Amino acid sequence: MNLKERYLKEVVPAMKERFGYKNDLAVPRLEKVTINIGLSRSVTEKDPKYIEFVSNNLIKITGQKPITTLARKSIAGFKIRKGLVVGLKVTLRQSRMYDFLEKLIYIALPRTKDFRGLDPNSLDELGNLSLGFREQLPFPEIGASESEKIHGLEVTIVTTAKSREEGLWLFKLLGFPFRSN
């Protein structure tokens, strides 16, 4: 059973019972997933191929071409000029989002070094989950032998939950491995 089927068959009835929703559409659902990579190394090391390398990795991981984010203003202390590429971003919705989340839950998180579960404090007050990876290697598309440069990435999973508790229950019922405090 894939993640979307699990949501419809197991999560919706369980959430309706727990929180007393009267309508299936009132149950919190996953809205989108954004994956961001900061490119500070390309600025400090003056490596023009680094942006292309990171972009190709992000395409392999998500199956979608990233957009570049540009600096809005110059900051001399960080050696950033207005218009300089400072990051890459991908937004996933619908079937690509569910495919990515299945890969994240069942493959990437267990392959993460010293992984003991997700911290429940990584949810914000609206039930959105933010994760950070120090390296791209837990994702199966990126081979350790072909990856000469290590970079981190941030994953943000946005929900329609109204509170932190609703978001936590949604993620737990979907199978996200949270550690108990």
N, C-alpha and C positions, 0 to 999 in steps of 0.2 A: 504494500500500500504506500503510495507516494504521499508527500506532505500535504498537498491540497485535499486529497481524499481523507486523510487523517483529520484535517481541520473540520471538514464538513460532517464526518461520521462520528468522531469522538469528542473533539474540542467544543463544538457548538453546543451539544446537549449538556456536557459537563459544566460549561460556563453558564448556561441558562439556569441550571440547577443551583450552582454555587452563588451566583449574584442576582438571581431572580429576574432575568431579562424575559420580557413577554414576547419578543419578536427576534427571529434569527438575525435580522439586519442590525439589531442593537448590540450584538456580541462583537467585542473587539476583534479586528482582523489585521493581518499584515498589509501594509500599504506599499512600502518600497524599501529597497536596500541601496545604500550609497557606499561606494568604495572609493577612498581617497588615498593618494600618495603624495607626500611632500617631496619636492625636488631641491632641497637645500644643497645637496652635494653637487649638483650641476652648477650652482652659483659659485660655491667656494673652490671647487677643483677645476673649473673652466673645462669641463668635459662635455662636448656637444653630443657625443654618442650615447651618453647616459640617459637622456630623455627618451631617445628611441628605444634603448634597451628596456627601460621601465615600462614604456608604453606597450611594447610587445609582450612583456610579462603580464600586464593587466589584460590585454586582449586574450591571452591564453587562459587566464584564470576565469574571466567573466564571459567570454564569447562575444564581447561588444567593444567597439572602438571607444576609447576614452576621449573626453574633451579636455583641453588644456585650460588651466586657470592662470590668469595673468595678474601681476602685481598692480594694484590700483594706484599706489603712490610710491615714491622713492624713499628708502630708509637707509641712510648712510652707514649706520652702525652694523647693519646686516649685509651691506654691499648689494642691496637690491635697488634696481632702477625701475621706474614706471614702465609697464609693458613687458617686463621680463617674465618668462614662464616659471611659475613657482610651484605648480602642482598639476596632478591629473585626477580626473573624477569620472566615475561611471555610476549611473542610476539604473537599477534593475527593477522591473515591474512584471507582474503577471507570471507567465510560465518560466521565464528566465530567472526571476527572483526565487521561485520555489526550487528550481534546479540547483541554483547556487546555494540556497540554504540547506538542502539535503547534503550537498558536498561538504558544506561547512560543519554540519552537525556530525555526520557519520565518518568523515575522512579527515578533514583538516584539523579540527579541534583535538581529536585523539592523537594525532601525529605531532602536536605541539610539544616542545620540550618542557618537562616538569609540569604537565597539565594535571590539575587536581579538581577541575570544575570551574565554571564561571562564577564570578563574584556577583551576588545579588545587588550589591551597591553600584554596579555598572549600569543600572536602569535609572533613567531620569524620572522626574515627578509625573510625567505623562506616560510612562511605561515604554519608552523607546530604549533599545539596547545598543550600547556602543562598545566595540571590541577593538583592541589594538594588537597587531602582530609585529614582532620585532624583525621578523624575516619572512620572505615569501615561500620558503621551502616546505611548510606543511601542506601546501596545495599540490596535488598529484601531477598537475600539468607541468610544473617547474621541476626539472631534474636537478639534483645537486651537482652533477658533473658539468651541466651546460650553464650553470649560473655562476659567473665569475664575480659578480657584484651582489652584495646583500642589500636589500632595502626593506623597510617596513611598510605597513599599510593599515588603514583604519577602516572598519566596517561599522556602519550605523544601520540598524534595522528599525524602521519607523512603523508604529502601529496606530490604530485608531482608539486605543485605550484612553480612558479618562483619568486613571490613577496608576500609581506605581504597583499596587497590589493586583489590579486587573492585568497589567502587562506581565508581571511575574508569573501569574497563573497561566496566562496564554502561552508564554514561552515554555514553562514546565510541561504543560499538556502537549505541546508540539514536540517535545523530546530534547530540549536544550539541557545540557548537563550542568545544573547549578550545584555548587557545593553548599552544604548546610553549615550555618554559623553556629 
